[in-house]
Amino acid sequence: MQSYPYNFESDTREAKMTTALLQSPGPLLSQLIEAQRLEEEAVRYPQIEKWADALVTHAKQLPGFLIWPVGAPAERIAGVATARTRGRIEVGLWNAPVDGRTILLFAVAGVTPLSLTLTAEQLRRRGASDVHACGIAITGVASADGIESFRSLADDLAHPANARAA
């Protein structure tokens, strides 16, 4: 609700400052915005099918893995992967038993591996034996604690021969 007298000059100056700040975001904010844009793109048709197929291709190389989506976009892609394989892959939900299981975390994009690291830690406390991960565009996963291996699905699509060799 606007109170009177209205200070047009002050509001205009604040609006210009906000616009200036948004026009030149810092590097971390730029990375975050790019990660969010990538997540939005990844869950649109037809890209969602491409990423679901890449997830299935990777999961088939790791028989017996329970795929564990990390984040809403990953859940959407894992759902499409489940439908496209007619249920031949197993996707975990937050209440799924994991005791003694090998888990394949799946995330879409992130400027740090924190979501994967925290999820891996939680699953290990619940009894998971091994935790591996894959994703589309996650920064810094090579140094992530608690994750045995990481595969970039984007790299797998860009270099299919390397994906099959892994």
Phi and psi in radians as a Rosetta constraint file:
Dihedral C 1 N 2 CA 2 C 2 CIRCULARHARMONIC -1.478 0.35
Dihedral N 2 CA 2 C 2 N 3 CIRCULARHARMONIC 2.288 0.35
Dihedral C 2 N 3 CA 3 C 3 CIRCULARHARMONIC -1.741 0.35
Dihedral N 3 CA 3 C 3 N 4 CIRCULARHARMONIC 2.693 0.35
Dihedral C 3 N 4 CA 4 C 4 CIRCULARHARMONIC -1.906 0.35
Dihedral N 4 CA 4 C 4 N 5 CIRCULARHARMONIC 2.558 0.35
Dihedral C 4 N 5 CA 5 C 5 CIRCULARHARMONIC -1.320 0.35
Dihedral N 5 CA 5 C 5 N 6 CIRCULARHARMONIC 2.448 0.35
Dihedral C 5 N 6 CA 6 C 6 CIRCULARHARMONIC -1.349 0.35
Dihedral N 6 CA 6 C 6 N 7 CIRCULARHARMONIC 2.298 0.35
Dihedral C 6 N 7 CA 7 C 7 CIRCULARHARMONIC -1.791 0.35
Dihedral N 7 CA 7 C 7 N 8 CIRCULARHARMONIC 1.477 0.35
Dihedral C 7 N 8 CA 8 C 8 CIRCULARHARMONIC -1.053 0.35
Dihedral N 8 CA 8 C 8 N 9 CIRCULARHARMONIC -0.728 0.35
Dihedral C 8 N 9 CA 9 C 9 CIRCULARHARMONIC -1.081 0.35
Dihedral N 9 CA 9 C 9 N 10 CIRCULARHARMONIC -0.754 0.35
Dihedral C 9 N 10 CA 10 C 10 CIRCULARHARMONIC -1.139 0.35
Dihedral N 10 CA 10 C 10 N 11 CIRCULARHARMONIC -0.801 0.35
Dihedral C 10 N 11 CA 11 C 11 CIRCULARHARMONIC -1.110 0.35
Dihedral N 11 CA 11 C 11 N 12 CIRCULARHARMONIC -0.681 0.35
Dihedral C 11 N 12 CA 12 C 12 CIRCULARHARMONIC -1.146 0.35
Dihedral N 12 CA 12 C 12 N 13 CIRCULARHARMONIC -0.739 0.35
Dihedral C 12 N 13 CA 13 C 13 CIRCULARHARMONIC -1.093 0.35
Dihedral N 13 CA 13 C 13 N 14 CIRCULARHARMONIC -0.759 0.35
Dihedral C 13 N 14 CA 14 C 14 CIRCULARHARMONIC -1.109 0.35
Dihedral N 14 CA 14 C 14 N 15 CIRCULARHARMONIC -0.717 0.35
Dihedral C 14 N 15 CA 15 C 15 CIRCULARHARMONIC -1.115 0.35
Dihedral N 15 CA 15 C 15 N 16 CIRCULARHARMONIC -0.709 0.35
Dihedral C 15 N 16 CA 16 C 16 CIRCULARHARMONIC -1.153 0.35
Dihedral N 16 CA 16 C 16 N 17 CIRCULARHARMONIC -0.661 0.35
Dihedral C 16 N 17 CA 17 C 17 CIRCULARHARMONIC -1.141 0.35
Dihedral N 17 CA 17 C 17 N 18 CIRCULARHARMONIC -0.752 0.35
Dihedral C 17 N 18 CA 18 C 18 CIRCULARHARMONIC -1.080 0.35
Dihedral N 18 CA 18 C 18 N 19 CIRCULARHARMONIC -0.775 0.35
Dihedral C 18 N 19 CA 19 C 19 CIRCULARHARMONIC -1.087 0.35
Dihedral N 19 CA 19 C 19 N 20 CIRCULARHARMONIC -0.745 0.35
Dihedral C 19 N 20 CA 20 C 20 CIRCULARHARMONIC -1.101 0.35
Dihedral N 20 CA 20 C 20 N 21 CIRCULARHARMONIC -0.711 0.35
Dihedral C 20 N 21 CA 21 C 21 CIRCULARHARMONIC -1.132 0.35
Dihedral N 21 CA 21 C 21 N 22 CIRCULARHARMONIC -0.695 0.35
Dihedral C 21 N 22 CA 22 C 22 CIRCULARHARMONIC -1.276 0.35
Dihedral N 22 CA 22 C 22 N 23 CIRCULARHARMONIC -0.443 0.35
Dihedral C 22 N 23 CA 23 C 23 CIRCULARHARMONIC -1.314 0.35
Dihedral N 23 CA 23 C 23 N 24 CIRCULARHARMONIC -0.367 0.35
Dihedral C 23 N 24 CA 24 C 24 CIRCULARHARMONIC -2.332 0.35
Dihedral N 24 CA 24 C 24 N 25 CIRCULARHARMONIC 1.186 0.35
Dihedral C 24 N 25 CA 25 C 25 CIRCULARHARMONIC -1.217 0.35
Dihedral N 25 CA 25 C 25 N 26 CIRCULARHARMONIC 2.707 0.35
Dihedral C 25 N 26 CA 26 C 26 CIRCULARHARMONIC -1.233 0.35
Dihedral N 26 CA 26 C 26 N 27 CIRCULARHARMONIC 3.053 0.35
Dihedral C 26 N 27 CA 27 C 27 CIRCULARHARMONIC -1.128 0.35
Dihedral N 27 CA 27 C 27 N 28 CIRCULARHARMONIC -0.695 0.35
Dihedral C 27 N 28 CA 28 C 28 CIRCULARHARMONIC -1.189 0.35
Dihedral N 28 CA 28 C 28 N 29 CIRCULARHARMONIC -0.739 0.35
Dihedral C 28 N 29 CA 29 C 29 CIRCULARHARMONIC -1.108 0.35
Dihedral N 29 CA 29 C 29 N 30 CIRCULARHARMONIC -0.694 0.35
Dihedral C 29 N 30 CA 30 C 30 CIRCULARHARMONIC -1.071 0.35
Dihedral N 30 CA 30 C 30 N 31 CIRCULARHARMONIC -0.734 0.35
Dihedral C 30 N 31 CA 31 C 31 CIRCULARHARMONIC -1.123 0.35
Dihedral N 31 CA 31 C 31 N 32 CIRCULARHARMONIC -0.716 0.35
Dihedral C 31 N 32 CA 32 C 32 CIRCULARHARMONIC -1.123 0.35
Dihedral N 32 CA 32 C 32 N 33 CIRCULARHARMONIC -0.774 0.35
Dihedral C 32 N 33 CA 33 C 33 CIRCULARHARMONIC -1.094 0.35
Dihedral N 33 CA 33 C 33 N 34 CIRCULARHARMONIC -0.717 0.35
Dihedral C 33 N 34 CA 34 C 34 CIRCULARHARMONIC -1.131 0.35
Dihedral N 34 CA 34 C 34 N 35 CIRCULARHARMONIC -0.704 0.35
Dihedral C 34 N 35 CA 35 C 35 CIRCULARHARMONIC -1.110 0.35
Dihedral N 35 CA 35 C 35 N 36 CIRCULARHARMONIC -0.735 0.35
Dihedral C 35 N 36 CA 36 C 36 CIRCULARHARMONIC -1.143 0.35
Dihedral N 36 CA 36 C 36 N 37 CIRCULARHARMONIC -0.686 0.35
Dihedral C 36 N 37 CA 37 C 37 CIRCULARHARMONIC -1.097 0.35
Dihedral N 37 CA 37 C 37 N 38 CIRCULARHARMONIC -0.745 0.35
Dihedral C 37 N 38 CA 38 C 38 CIRCULARHARMONIC -1.096 0.35
Dihedral N 38 CA 38 C 38 N 39 CIRCULARHARMONIC -0.727 0.35
Dihedral C 38 N 39 CA 39 C 39 CIRCULARHARMONIC -1.081 0.35
Dihedral N 39 CA 39 C 39 N 40 CIRCULARHARMONIC -0.736 0.35
Dihedral C 39 N 40 CA 40 C 40 CIRCULARHARMONIC -1.081 0.35
Dihedral N 40 CA 40 C 40 N 41 CIRCULARHARMONIC -0.753 0.35
Dihedral C 40 N 41 CA 41 C 41 CIRCULARHARMONIC -1.131 0.35
Dihedral N 41 CA 41 C 41 N 42 CIRCULARHARMONIC -0.730 0.35
Dihedral C 41 N 42 CA 42 C 42 CIRCULARHARMONIC -1.107 0.35
Dihedral N 42 CA 42 C 42 N 43 CIRCULARHARMONIC -0.499 0.35
Dihedral C 42 N 43 CA 43 C 43 CIRCULARHARMONIC -1.698 0.35
Dihedral N 43 CA 43 C 43 N 44 CIRCULARHARMONIC 0.123 0.35
Dihedral C 43 N 44 CA 44 C 44 CIRCULARHARMONIC -1.585 0.35
Dihedral N 44 CA 44 C 44 N 45 CIRCULARHARMONIC 2.666 0.35
Dihedral C 44 N 45 CA 45 C 45 CIRCULARHARMONIC -1.342 0.35
Dihedral N 45 CA 45 C 45 N 46 CIRCULARHARMONIC 2.396 0.35
Dihedral C 45 N 46 CA 46 C 46 CIRCULARHARMONIC -1.649 0.35
Dihedral N 46 CA 46 C 46 N 47 CIRCULARHARMONIC -0.014 0.35
Dihedral C 46 N 47 CA 47 C 47 CIRCULARHARMONIC -1.020 0.35
Dihedral N 47 CA 47 C 47 N 48 CIRCULARHARMONIC -0.624 0.35
Dihedral C 47 N 48 CA 48 C 48 CIRCULARHARMONIC -1.045 0.35
Dihedral N 48 CA 48 C 48 N 49 CIRCULARHARMONIC -0.635 0.35
Dihedral C 48 N 49 CA 49 C 49 CIRCULARHARMONIC -1.199 0.35
Dihedral N 49 CA 49 C 49 N 50 CIRCULARHARMONIC -0.681 0.35
Dihedral C 49 N 50 CA 50 C 50 CIRCULARHARMONIC -1.057 0.35
Dihedral N 50 CA 50 C 50 N 51 CIRCULARHARMONIC -0.805 0.35
Dihedral C 50 N 51 CA 51 C 51 CIRCULARHARMONIC -1.247 0.35
Dihedral N 51 CA 51 C 51 N 52 CIRCULARHARMONIC -0.615 0.35
Dihedral C 51 N 52 CA 52 C 52 CIRCULARHARMONIC -1.114 0.35
Dihedral N 52 CA 52 C 52 N 53 CIRCULARHARMONIC -0.745 0.35
Dihedral C 52 N 53 CA 53 C 53 CIRCULARHARMONIC -1.121 0.35
Dihedral N 53 CA 53 C 53 N 54 CIRCULARHARMONIC -0.693 0.35
Dihedral C 53 N 54 CA 54 C 54 CIRCULARHARMONIC -1.128 0.35
Dihedral N 54 CA 54 C 54 N 55 CIRCULARHARMONIC -0.685 0.35
Dihedral C 54 N 55 CA 55 C 55 CIRCULARHARMONIC -1.101 0.35
Dihedral N 55 CA 55 C 55 N 56 CIRCULARHARMONIC -0.772 0.35
Dihedral C 55 N 56 CA 56 C 56 CIRCULARHARMONIC -1.103 0.35
Dihedral N 56 CA 56 C 56 N 57 CIRCULARHARMONIC -0.770 0.35
Dihedral C 56 N 57 CA 57 C 57 CIRCULARHARMONIC -1.007 0.35
Dihedral N 57 CA 57 C 57 N 58 CIRCULARHARMONIC -0.784 0.35
Dihedral C 57 N 58 CA 58 C 58 CIRCULARHARMONIC -1.176 0.35
Dihedral N 58 CA 58 C 58 N 59 CIRCULARHARMONIC -0.777 0.35
Dihedral C 58 N 59 CA 59 C 59 CIRCULARHARMONIC -1.079 0.35
Dihedral N 59 CA 59 C 59 N 60 CIRCULARHARMONIC -0.613 0.35
Dihedral C 59 N 60 CA 60 C 60 CIRCULARHARMONIC -1.141 0.35
Dihedral N 60 CA 60 C 60 N 61 CIRCULARHARMONIC -0.425 0.35
Dihedral C 60 N 61 CA 61 C 61 CIRCULARHARMONIC -1.345 0.35
Dihedral N 61 CA 61 C 61 N 62 CIRCULARHARMONIC -0.206 0.35
Dihedral C 61 N 62 CA 62 C 62 CIRCULARHARMONIC -2.176 0.35
Dihedral N 62 CA 62 C 62 N 63 CIRCULARHARMONIC 1.212 0.35
Dihedral C 62 N 63 CA 63 C 63 CIRCULARHARMONIC -1.020 0.35
Dihedral N 63 CA 63 C 63 N 64 CIRCULARHARMONIC 2.471 0.35
Dihedral C 63 N 64 CA 64 C 64 CIRCULARHARMONIC 1.529 0.35
Dihedral N 64 CA 64 C 64 N 65 CIRCULARHARMONIC -0.012 0.35
Dihedral C 64 N 65 CA 65 C 65 CIRCULARHARMONIC -1.349 0.35
Dihedral N 65 CA 65 C 65 N 66 CIRCULARHARMONIC 2.517 0.35
Dihedral C 65 N 66 CA 66 C 66 CIRCULARHARMONIC -1.702 0.35
Dihedral N 66 CA 66 C 66 N 67 CIRCULARHARMONIC 2.030 0.35
Dihedral C 66 N 67 CA 67 C 67 CIRCULARHARMONIC -1.346 0.35
Dihedral N 67 CA 67 C 67 N 68 CIRCULARHARMONIC 2.281 0.35
Dihedral C 67 N 68 CA 68 C 68 CIRCULARHARMONIC -2.167 0.35
Dihedral N 68 CA 68 C 68 N 69 CIRCULARHARMONIC 1.755 0.35
Dihedral C 68 N 69 CA 69 C 69 CIRCULARHARMONIC -1.207 0.35
Dihedral N 69 CA 69 C 69 N 70 CIRCULARHARMONIC 2.448 0.35
Dihedral C 69 N 70 CA 70 C 70 CIRCULARHARMONIC -2.073 0.35
Dihedral N 70 CA 70 C 70 N 71 CIRCULARHARMONIC 1.806 0.35
Dihedral C 70 N 71 CA 71 C 71 CIRCULARHARMONIC 1.817 0.35
Dihedral N 71 CA 71 C 71 N 72 CIRCULARHARMONIC 2.721 0.35
Dihedral C 71 N 72 CA 72 C 72 CIRCULARHARMONIC -1.056 0.35
Dihedral N 72 CA 72 C 72 N 73 CIRCULARHARMONIC -0.775 0.35
Dihedral C 72 N 73 CA 73 C 73 CIRCULARHARMONIC -1.073 0.35
Dihedral N 73 CA 73 C 73 N 74 CIRCULARHARMONIC -0.663 0.35
Dihedral C 73 N 74 CA 74 C 74 CIRCULARHARMONIC -1.135 0.35
Dihedral N 74 CA 74 C 74 N 75 CIRCULARHARMONIC -0.663 0.35
Dihedral C 74 N 75 CA 75 C 75 CIRCULARHARMONIC -1.097 0.35
Dihedral N 75 CA 75 C 75 N 76 CIRCULARHARMONIC -0.716 0.35
Dihedral C 75 N 76 CA 76 C 76 CIRCULARHARMONIC -1.117 0.35
Dihedral N 76 CA 76 C 76 N 77 CIRCULARHARMONIC -0.786 0.35
Dihedral C 76 N 77 CA 77 C 77 CIRCULARHARMONIC -1.161 0.35
Dihedral N 77 CA 77 C 77 N 78 CIRCULARHARMONIC -0.713 0.35
Dihedral C 77 N 78 CA 78 C 78 CIRCULARHARMONIC -1.108 0.35
Dihedral N 78 CA 78 C 78 N 79 CIRCULARHARMONIC -0.604 0.35
Dihedral C 78 N 79 CA 79 C 79 CIRCULARHARMONIC -1.114 0.35
Dihedral N 79 CA 79 C 79 N 80 CIRCULARHARMONIC -0.750 0.35
Dihedral C 79 N 80 CA 80 C 80 CIRCULARHARMONIC -1.137 0.35
Dihedral N 80 CA 80 C 80 N 81 CIRCULARHARMONIC -0.702 0.35
Dihedral C 80 N 81 CA 81 C 81 CIRCULARHARMONIC -1.068 0.35
Dihedral N 81 CA 81 C 81 N 82 CIRCULARHARMONIC -0.733 0.35
Dihedral C 81 N 82 CA 82 C 82 CIRCULARHARMONIC -1.072 0.35
Dihedral N 82 CA 82 C 82 N 83 CIRCULARHARMONIC -0.775 0.35
Dihedral C 82 N 83 CA 83 C 83 CIRCULARHARMONIC -1.161 0.35
Dihedral N 83 CA 83 C 83 N 84 CIRCULARHARMONIC -0.747 0.35
Dihedral C 83 N 84 CA 84 C 84 CIRCULARHARMONIC -1.173 0.35
Dihedral N 84 CA 84 C 84 N 85 CIRCULARHARMONIC -0.469 0.35
Dihedral C 84 N 85 CA 85 C 85 CIRCULARHARMONIC -1.682 0.35
Dihedral N 85 CA 85 C 85 N 86 CIRCULARHARMONIC 0.061 0.35
Dihedral C 85 N 86 CA 86 C 86 CIRCULARHARMONIC 0.950 0.35
Dihedral N 86 CA 86 C 86 N 87 CIRCULARHARMONIC 0.695 0.35
Dihedral C 86 N 87 CA 87 C 87 CIRCULARHARMONIC 1.473 0.35
Dihedral N 87 CA 87 C 87 N 88 CIRCULARHARMONIC 0.167 0.35
Dihedral C 87 N 88 CA 88 C 88 CIRCULARHARMONIC -1.339 0.35
Dihedral N 88 CA 88 C 88 N 89 CIRCULARHARMONIC -0.143 0.35
Dihedral C 88 N 89 CA 89 C 89 CIRCULARHARMONIC -1.927 0.35
Dihedral N 89 CA 89 C 89 N 90 CIRCULARHARMONIC 2.654 0.35
Dihedral C 89 N 90 CA 90 C 90 CIRCULARHARMONIC -1.876 0.35
Dihedral N 90 CA 90 C 90 N 91 CIRCULARHARMONIC 2.177 0.35
Dihedral C 90 N 91 CA 91 C 91 CIRCULARHARMONIC -2.002 0.35
Dihedral N 91 CA 91 C 91 N 92 CIRCULARHARMONIC 2.229 0.35
Dihedral C 91 N 92 CA 92 C 92 CIRCULARHARMONIC -1.461 0.35
Dihedral N 92 CA 92 C 92 N 93 CIRCULARHARMONIC 2.582 0.35
Dihedral C 92 N 93 CA 93 C 93 CIRCULARHARMONIC -1.902 0.35
Dihedral N 93 CA 93 C 93 N 94 CIRCULARHARMONIC 2.931 0.35
Dihedral C 93 N 94 CA 94 C 94 CIRCULARHARMONIC -1.054 0.35
Dihedral N 94 CA 94 C 94 N 95 CIRCULARHARMONIC -0.403 0.35
Dihedral C 94 N 95 CA 95 C 95 CIRCULARHARMONIC -1.790 0.35
Dihedral N 95 CA 95 C 95 N 96 CIRCULARHARMONIC 0.151 0.35
Dihedral C 95 N 96 CA 96 C 96 CIRCULARHARMONIC -1.221 0.35
Dihedral N 96 CA 96 C 96 N 97 CIRCULARHARMONIC 2.443 0.35
Dihedral C 96 N 97 CA 97 C 97 CIRCULARHARMONIC -1.180 0.35
Dihedral N 97 CA 97 C 97 N 98 CIRCULARHARMONIC 2.375 0.35
Dihedral C 97 N 98 CA 98 C 98 CIRCULARHARMONIC -2.194 0.35
Dihedral N 98 CA 98 C 98 N 99 CIRCULARHARMONIC 0.031 0.35
Dihedral C 98 N 99 CA 99 C 99 CIRCULARHARMONIC -0.986 0.35
Dihedral N 99 CA 99 C 99 N 100 CIRCULARHARMONIC 2.087 0.35
Dihedral C 99 N 100 CA 100 C 100 CIRCULARHARMONIC 1.363 0.35
Dihedral N 100 CA 100 C 100 N 101 CIRCULARHARMONIC 0.001 0.35
Dihedral C 100 N 101 CA 101 C 101 CIRCULARHARMONIC -1.494 0.35
Dihedral N 101 CA 101 C 101 N 102 CIRCULARHARMONIC 2.705 0.35
Dihedral C 101 N 102 CA 102 C 102 CIRCULARHARMONIC -1.722 0.35
Dihedral N 102 CA 102 C 102 N 103 CIRCULARHARMONIC 2.222 0.35
Dihedral C 102 N 103 CA 103 C 103 CIRCULARHARMONIC -1.903 0.35
Dihedral N 103 CA 103 C 103 N 104 CIRCULARHARMONIC 2.458 0.35
Dihedral C 103 N 104 CA 104 C 104 CIRCULARHARMONIC -1.997 0.35
Dihedral N 104 CA 104 C 104 N 105 CIRCULARHARMONIC 1.757 0.35
Dihedral C 104 N 105 CA 105 C 105 CIRCULARHARMONIC -1.220 0.35
Dihedral N 105 CA 105 C 105 N 106 CIRCULARHARMONIC 2.511 0.35
Dihedral C 105 N 106 CA 106 C 106 CIRCULARHARMONIC -2.354 0.35
Dihedral N 106 CA 106 C 106 N 107 CIRCULARHARMONIC 2.125 0.35
Dihedral C 106 N 107 CA 107 C 107 CIRCULARHARMONIC -2.238 0.35
Dihedral N 107 CA 107 C 107 N 108 CIRCULARHARMONIC 2.736 0.35
Dihedral C 107 N 108 CA 108 C 108 CIRCULARHARMONIC -1.560 0.35
Dihedral N 108 CA 108 C 108 N 109 CIRCULARHARMONIC -1.080 0.35
Dihedral C 108 N 109 CA 109 C 109 CIRCULARHARMONIC -2.542 0.35
Dihedral N 109 CA 109 C 109 N 110 CIRCULARHARMONIC 2.618 0.35
Dihedral C 109 N 110 CA 110 C 110 CIRCULARHARMONIC -2.937 0.35
Dihedral N 110 CA 110 C 110 N 111 CIRCULARHARMONIC 2.527 0.35
Dihedral C 110 N 111 CA 111 C 111 CIRCULARHARMONIC -1.487 0.35
Dihedral N 111 CA 111 C 111 N 112 CIRCULARHARMONIC -0.185 0.35
Dihedral C 111 N 112 CA 112 C 112 CIRCULARHARMONIC -2.496 0.35
Dihedral N 112 CA 112 C 112 N 113 CIRCULARHARMONIC 2.841 0.35
Dihedral C 112 N 113 CA 113 C 113 CIRCULARHARMONIC -1.518 0.35
Dihedral N 113 CA 113 C 113 N 114 CIRCULARHARMONIC 0.256 0.35
Dihedral C 113 N 114 CA 114 C 114 CIRCULARHARMONIC -0.966 0.35
Dihedral N 114 CA 114 C 114 N 115 CIRCULARHARMONIC -0.772 0.35
Dihedral C 114 N 115 CA 115 C 115 CIRCULARHARMONIC -1.089 0.35
Dihedral N 115 CA 115 C 115 N 116 CIRCULARHARMONIC -0.668 0.35
Dihedral C 115 N 116 CA 116 C 116 CIRCULARHARMONIC -1.214 0.35
Dihedral N 116 CA 116 C 116 N 117 CIRCULARHARMONIC -0.761 0.35
Dihedral C 116 N 117 CA 117 C 117 CIRCULARHARMONIC -1.078 0.35
Dihedral N 117 CA 117 C 117 N 118 CIRCULARHARMONIC -0.808 0.35
Dihedral C 117 N 118 CA 118 C 118 CIRCULARHARMONIC -1.168 0.35
Dihedral N 118 CA 118 C 118 N 119 CIRCULARHARMONIC -0.674 0.35
Dihedral C 118 N 119 CA 119 C 119 CIRCULARHARMONIC -1.162 0.35
Dihedral N 119 CA 119 C 119 N 120 CIRCULARHARMONIC -0.743 0.35
Dihedral C 119 N 120 CA 120 C 120 CIRCULARHARMONIC -1.040 0.35
Dihedral N 120 CA 120 C 120 N 121 CIRCULARHARMONIC -0.772 0.35
Dihedral C 120 N 121 CA 121 C 121 CIRCULARHARMONIC -1.063 0.35
Dihedral N 121 CA 121 C 121 N 122 CIRCULARHARMONIC -0.781 0.35
Dihedral C 121 N 122 CA 122 C 122 CIRCULARHARMONIC -1.115 0.35
Dihedral N 122 CA 122 C 122 N 123 CIRCULARHARMONIC -0.750 0.35
Dihedral C 122 N 123 CA 123 C 123 CIRCULARHARMONIC -1.175 0.35
Dihedral N 123 CA 123 C 123 N 124 CIRCULARHARMONIC -0.627 0.35
Dihedral C 123 N 124 CA 124 C 124 CIRCULARHARMONIC -1.134 0.35
Dihedral N 124 CA 124 C 124 N 125 CIRCULARHARMONIC -0.720 0.35
Dihedral C 124 N 125 CA 125 C 125 CIRCULARHARMONIC -1.084 0.35
Dihedral N 125 CA 125 C 125 N 126 CIRCULARHARMONIC -0.515 0.35
Dihedral C 125 N 126 CA 126 C 126 CIRCULARHARMONIC -1.478 0.35
Dihedral N 126 CA 126 C 126 N 127 CIRCULARHARMONIC -0.031 0.35
Dihedral C 126 N 127 CA 127 C 127 CIRCULARHARMONIC 1.934 0.35
Dihedral N 127 CA 127 C 127 N 128 CIRCULARHARMONIC 0.070 0.35
Dihedral C 127 N 128 CA 128 C 128 CIRCULARHARMONIC -1.070 0.35
Dihedral N 128 CA 128 C 128 N 129 CIRCULARHARMONIC 2.432 0.35
Dihedral C 128 N 129 CA 129 C 129 CIRCULARHARMONIC -1.434 0.35
Dihedral N 129 CA 129 C 129 N 130 CIRCULARHARMONIC -0.841 0.35
Dihedral C 129 N 130 CA 130 C 130 CIRCULARHARMONIC -2.318 0.35
Dihedral N 130 CA 130 C 130 N 131 CIRCULARHARMONIC 2.562 0.35
Dihedral C 130 N 131 CA 131 C 131 CIRCULARHARMONIC -2.286 0.35
Dihedral N 131 CA 131 C 131 N 132 CIRCULARHARMONIC 2.079 0.35
Dihedral C 131 N 132 CA 132 C 132 CIRCULARHARMONIC -1.993 0.35
Dihedral N 132 CA 132 C 132 N 133 CIRCULARHARMONIC 2.977 0.35
Dihedral C 132 N 133 CA 133 C 133 CIRCULARHARMONIC -2.559 0.35
Dihedral N 133 CA 133 C 133 N 134 CIRCULARHARMONIC 2.728 0.35
Dihedral C 133 N 134 CA 134 C 134 CIRCULARHARMONIC -2.552 0.35
Dihedral N 134 CA 134 C 134 N 135 CIRCULARHARMONIC 2.808 0.35
Dihedral C 134 N 135 CA 135 C 135 CIRCULARHARMONIC -2.954 0.35
Dihedral N 135 CA 135 C 135 N 136 CIRCULARHARMONIC -3.131 0.35
Dihedral C 135 N 136 CA 136 C 136 CIRCULARHARMONIC -1.707 0.35
Dihedral N 136 CA 136 C 136 N 137 CIRCULARHARMONIC -0.898 0.35
Dihedral C 136 N 137 CA 137 C 137 CIRCULARHARMONIC -2.568 0.35
Dihedral N 137 CA 137 C 137 N 138 CIRCULARHARMONIC 1.420 0.35
Dihedral C 137 N 138 CA 138 C 138 CIRCULARHARMONIC -1.987 0.35
Dihedral N 138 CA 138 C 138 N 139 CIRCULARHARMONIC 2.220 0.35
Dihedral C 138 N 139 CA 139 C 139 CIRCULARHARMONIC -1.556 0.35
Dihedral N 139 CA 139 C 139 N 140 CIRCULARHARMONIC 2.384 0.35
Dihedral C 139 N 140 CA 140 C 140 CIRCULARHARMONIC 1.403 0.35
Dihedral N 140 CA 140 C 140 N 141 CIRCULARHARMONIC 0.271 0.35
Dihedral C 140 N 141 CA 141 C 141 CIRCULARHARMONIC -1.221 0.35
Dihedral N 141 CA 141 C 141 N 142 CIRCULARHARMONIC -0.466 0.35
Dihedral C 141 N 142 CA 142 C 142 CIRCULARHARMONIC -1.004 0.35
Dihedral N 142 CA 142 C 142 N 143 CIRCULARHARMONIC -0.501 0.35
Dihedral C 142 N 143 CA 143 C 143 CIRCULARHARMONIC -1.827 0.35
Dihedral N 143 CA 143 C 143 N 144 CIRCULARHARMONIC 0.260 0.35
Dihedral C 143 N 144 CA 144 C 144 CIRCULARHARMONIC -1.321 0.35
Dihedral N 144 CA 144 C 144 N 145 CIRCULARHARMONIC 2.283 0.35
Dihedral C 144 N 145 CA 145 C 145 CIRCULARHARMONIC -1.310 0.35
Dihedral N 145 CA 145 C 145 N 146 CIRCULARHARMONIC 2.492 0.35
Dihedral C 145 N 146 CA 146 C 146 CIRCULARHARMONIC 1.442 0.35
Dihedral N 146 CA 146 C 146 N 147 CIRCULARHARMONIC 0.111 0.35
Dihedral C 146 N 147 CA 147 C 147 CIRCULARHARMONIC -2.089 0.35
Dihedral N 147 CA 147 C 147 N 148 CIRCULARHARMONIC 2.059 0.35
Dihedral C 147 N 148 CA 148 C 148 CIRCULARHARMONIC -1.157 0.35
Dihedral N 148 CA 148 C 148 N 149 CIRCULARHARMONIC -0.694 0.35
Dihedral C 148 N 149 CA 149 C 149 CIRCULARHARMONIC -2.664 0.35
Dihedral N 149 CA 149 C 149 N 150 CIRCULARHARMONIC 2.777 0.35
Dihedral C 149 N 150 CA 150 C 150 CIRCULARHARMONIC -2.417 0.35
Dihedral N 150 CA 150 C 150 N 151 CIRCULARHARMONIC 2.385 0.35
Dihedral C 150 N 151 CA 151 C 151 CIRCULARHARMONIC -2.115 0.35
Dihedral N 151 CA 151 C 151 N 152 CIRCULARHARMONIC 2.338 0.35
Dihedral C 151 N 152 CA 152 C 152 CIRCULARHARMONIC -1.576 0.35
Dihedral N 152 CA 152 C 152 N 153 CIRCULARHARMONIC 2.028 0.35
Dihedral C 152 N 153 CA 153 C 153 CIRCULARHARMONIC -1.166 0.35
Dihedral N 153 CA 153 C 153 N 154 CIRCULARHARMONIC -0.537 0.35
Dihedral C 153 N 154 CA 154 C 154 CIRCULARHARMONIC -1.121 0.35
Dihedral N 154 CA 154 C 154 N 155 CIRCULARHARMONIC -0.750 0.35
Dihedral C 154 N 155 CA 155 C 155 CIRCULARHARMONIC -1.133 0.35
Dihedral N 155 CA 155 C 155 N 156 CIRCULARHARMONIC -0.700 0.35
Dihedral C 155 N 156 CA 156 C 156 CIRCULARHARMONIC -1.048 0.35
Dihedral N 156 CA 156 C 156 N 157 CIRCULARHARMONIC -0.712 0.35
Dihedral C 156 N 157 CA 157 C 157 CIRCULARHARMONIC -1.235 0.35
Dihedral N 157 CA 157 C 157 N 158 CIRCULARHARMONIC -0.616 0.35
Dihedral C 157 N 158 CA 158 C 158 CIRCULARHARMONIC -1.262 0.35
Dihedral N 158 CA 158 C 158 N 159 CIRCULARHARMONIC -0.516 0.35
Dihedral C 158 N 159 CA 159 C 159 CIRCULARHARMONIC -2.333 0.35
Dihedral N 159 CA 159 C 159 N 160 CIRCULARHARMONIC 1.310 0.35
Dihedral C 159 N 160 CA 160 C 160 CIRCULARHARMONIC -1.004 0.35
Dihedral N 160 CA 160 C 160 N 161 CIRCULARHARMONIC -0.572 0.35
Dihedral C 160 N 161 CA 161 C 161 CIRCULARHARMONIC -1.125 0.35
Dihedral N 161 CA 161 C 161 N 162 CIRCULARHARMONIC -0.666 0.35
Dihedral C 161 N 162 CA 162 C 162 CIRCULARHARMONIC -1.173 0.35
Dihedral N 162 CA 162 C 162 N 163 CIRCULARHARMONIC -0.618 0.35
Dihedral C 162 N 163 CA 163 C 163 CIRCULARHARMONIC -1.134 0.35
Dihedral N 163 CA 163 C 163 N 164 CIRCULARHARMONIC -0.710 0.35
Dihedral C 163 N 164 CA 164 C 164 CIRCULARHARMONIC -1.248 0.35
Dihedral N 164 CA 164 C 164 N 165 CIRCULARHARMONIC -0.521 0.35
Dihedral C 164 N 165 CA 165 C 165 CIRCULARHARMONIC -1.321 0.35
Dihedral N 165 CA 165 C 165 N 166 CIRCULARHARMONIC -0.401 0.35
